[in-house]
Amino acid sequence: MKRSAAGFGAVLAAAVLAGCGSSGDGATPDGDFRPLGFGTSERIEMFVPQGWSMINQNDFLPSDPSEATGQNGVTYVLLDRSRIPEELGKKVRGDDAARAEFSRLAQQGAAVTAQFTELTPCDKVSTMLKEQREPVDFASLEDVDDGLGDQRKLGETSREVDGVQYRYVQYYSSVRLSSSHCVGMLLQSTLRDPDAAAVDAARETITTVADHSTTDEPITDDGGDDAGN
């Protein structure tokens, strides 16, 4: 799983460089579920909070064909439509001003990336996640009691780029989708020069998504299993 989302290029810029706690009361907030299939009967039901939408990165901007391989998995983006309306996203492809505005809003917490590896034996997914975290200089990294998947870690780290301070809120987990295979998941929000309130808001968004997402085996009309997206 790459630390940055392949194919986003200058649109998200540092906003998608290389997530979650418990909501506490167990109640599901308003929102929808986006089913994600990975080739098994079990699928991920990704929670999308009310007012947000979830799109595949390929629906936003085309990926570089050399990067769009199964090894890289797939990346989705959750967008706060109160701050990043659909009309702005449609302008990003050929409008430099729209790209800059999208990136600015994303770096204020209006976008969360959700990266998934391809379906892989669970022990290898655990190793991949560990190897991805090891070089990161985390300000904090903690085990998480609740949320989607196993081996859940919530971390915060920062990096200075061209004199600008970026803060990353990251949630890592291994999501089992069969008796032997898992997908690795990284939820991430990237914030430019954030204050404490912005960091807390990003943690809350990622926490909400992770806590209320689940796995499920869909049932077709005839009572059989359906592993489609």
N, C-alpha and C positions, 0 to 999 in steps of 0.2 A: 504494500500500500504506500503510495507516494505521499510525501509530506505536503505537497502542493497539488491542487486539482489540475490535472492535465487538460489543456485546451482553453483555459480561461485567459491566459496571456495578460495583456495590459488591462483588461476589464476590471478584474479584481485586484491586480497588481499585488501589493503586499497584503491585501485584505484576505488572501487565501494562502498564506504560508503555513508551513508547519513550523468537558465536558460532562458521572453526573450525580447529584445527590438525591435525596428523597424529598417528595413534597410534603410528607408527614401525615396528611389526613387520609390518603388513599383514594380520595374522590377524584374522578376523572373530570378535568375542566372541559369547557366547550372546545370543540374542534372536530376534526375528521381523521380517518385512518386511511393511509395510502398503502395498499398491498404491494410488497416487493418479492418477486420470485427469483430463486437462484438455482432452479433445476431439480429441486426435491419437492416432496409433497408438503413439507413444512415451509411456510413463508413468513416473512416479517411483516407485521402490521405497524407501519410507522405512524406515530401520532403527529399530526400537524395542528398546532394551536389555532383557535379561531382568529381570523384576520391575517393569517399567514398562508402561503401556498408553497408547494413543493414541486420542483421541476427537475428533470434530468439535465445535466450540463449540456448534452447534445441538443436539447430543445432551446437552449439559450444561445450558445455559440458552437459551431462545429468543432470537433476535436481534431487534432493533428492525427491523420491516419496512422502514422508511425507509432503513436502513443496509445491508440485505441485498441488495446489487446486485452484478452481475458486475464492476463497476468496482473494488469493494473486494476481490474475490477471495474467499479462504476462509481460515479460521484453525482450526488444530488445536491440541490441548493434549496434551503428554506428561506423565503423572503417575506419580510413584514410589509404587506401591501399598503398599510397606512403610510409608510415612508418610501417604499419603492413600488409605485404603481406599475401595472402591466404595461402601460403606455411607454414608460421610461425604458423598460427592458427591450421593447421592440425597436427603440432607436439606437441601442448600443452598438449594433453591428457596424454601422457606418458613420457614426456621429461622435467625434472626439469629445465634445462637450457633454453628451449624454454618458459616455464612458466615465468621464471624470466625476460626474455627479453620482453615478451608480457606485463607483468606488468609494467616494466620500461617505455616502449613506451606509454602505456595507461596513465600513470601518467605524461607524458609530453604533454598530450592533444590529443593523437591519437585515443581516444575512447570516445564516449558519450553514456551513457545509457538512454534508453527511457522506463520508467516503467508505466504501465497502470493498474488501478484497474479493477475488473470485472464491468459489467454494473450494475449500482446502481441508485436508485432515486436521483435526482440532489441535493436535500437538504442534503442527507446523504453524498454525495461526498464532498460538501462544508464543512461539519463538519469534515470529515476525513482529508482533506487538511489542515484545520486550526489546528487540533490537531497534525498533523505531524510537522507543522512549529513552534508551540508554544514552544517546548523545545529547539529549535535550537538558539544558540547565534549568530545571524547574525551580520556581520560587516556592511552590508547594505541590505535592503529589500525594494523594490520599486514596485509600480503598473506599469503595462506595457500597453501602448496605443494600440499596435498591436500585433498580434500573434495568435496562435491556441487556441481556447477555451475562456472561460470567467474566471473572477476572477484571472487574470493573475498576477503572482508575479515573479520578478527576484531577486534572493538573492545571496549573497556571504558570506561564513562563513569559519572558519578555525579550525583545531584541531591539537594538537601535539600528536603523537603516537611514543613511544619509542625514544623520542628526535628528531623526524622528523616532520617538519611542513607540513601539507596538507591544500590545499585551495580547496573549493568546490564552483563551479558555478552552481546554481540551478534555474530551471524554473518550476513553478507550475501552473496548470490550470485545470479547469473543462470543459470537452468537451461534449456538448449536442449531443446525437445521436437519440433522440426521443422527443416527447412532454413532457415526464416526467423523462427520464433516461439519465444519463451521465456516463462517465468514468473519473476518476481522472488521470492526467498525470504529471510525473516528468521527466524532461530532466536534466541530470547531467554530469558534467565533473569534475574529481578529479585530482588535480595537486600536485605533490610532490616538495616541496621547490621551488615554481615557482617565476619567476621574473614578473614584471608588464606586459611585452610583452606577456608572456605565458597566463596570466589571461585574457588579452584583446583578445587574439586569441581564447580562449575558449568561452568567451562571444560572439564573433562574429560568431563562428560556431553554437552555440546553438540558437542565434538570427536568423541566416539564416534559420535553420531548422524550428523553430517555426513560423517565419513570413510567410514562403511560403508553409507550410502545410495547409491543409484545410479539410473540410468535404464535402462529395458528395454522391448523391444517384445514383449508377451505373445503366446504361440502358443496357438491354440485346439486342440481335439481333432482337427479336420480339417486342421490345419496352417496355418490362416489367422491373420491378425492380429486381436487383440481389444483394443480401446482402452477397455474399460469399467473402472470403479473396482474 
